[in-house]
Amino acid sequence: MISISDKEFQQLADYMKGNYGINLGKEKKSLVLGRLQNVLLQNNFHSFEEYYRYVINDSTGDALTTLLNRITTNHTFFMREAEHFEYLRTNVLPYLQSACKKEKDLRIWSAGCSTGEEPYTLAMLIADYFGLEKKLWDTKILATDISTKALETAIQGSYANEELANLPLHWRRKYFQPLDKGRSKIMDLIKNEVVFRRFNLMNKVFPFKKEFHVIFCRNVMIYFDPPTKKDLLARFYEFTKPGGYLFIGHSESLSRTETGYRYIMPAVYRKE
């Protein structure tokens, strides 16, 4: 087993924080060691210093992709924090249906979309809400993540049947097709409503031409330190349309000194 020294860990932690905002405190040392051990052994590295040098000098970007895929956690599931989806259905969508009735252009961003359960849930909810009127609206959802591995899974849209248990029965019947006895695939009707892109939330410039009506960024900022979180919130606020909403994870919270958003309910904020 290859060990990691405090110096080597700090070197890697500084790199992850400086480039991706991911805050790897000392308590994460054993986690990093466990997730990267096989990468070093399989590629015949003798130390984490050697591995780090390889990552930052790899012009193909493949080594960095592997590092990010191993370090970032992509745990999610359909209908996670279901209160958010209920609030979206009963409060946010009726408001946006009225506010956007002329242009019929609804812009939603799932930031940190992981393996796709969140944006697909949003797409199903929107399709269910608008019904026959849906064809008159542009409701494409932008779904971004830093992990190429997670995005590959999301784009495939294939899930174990037990993973669909939290979804309404009529959604499972209407929006999924069986692949085999154990898995189902999301239908193109919903799949085509989501645009997946790899995106680093630490980018200094957000390349969006228009503001979003709704931003979901749930259980992502728990990895960021306060200054990084504050900067990201400022950019989210800039790209939220007045009257638009920000949804964060229930394990996260915002203070008035961090953002201009107004508190609506636990983990739901609005730009007035």
PyMOL commands that set and color helices and strands:
alter all, ss='L'
color gray80, all
select helices_A, chain A and resi 6-20+26-42+48-57+62-71+82-99+117-136+148-156+161-164+169-175+188-191+221-223+226-238
alter helices_A, ss='H'
color red, helices_A
select strands_A, chain A and resi 108-111+141-145+158-160+176-178+183-186+194-198+212-217+240-248+262-265+268-270
alter strands_A, ss='S'
color yellow, strands_A
deselect
rebuild
show_as cartoon
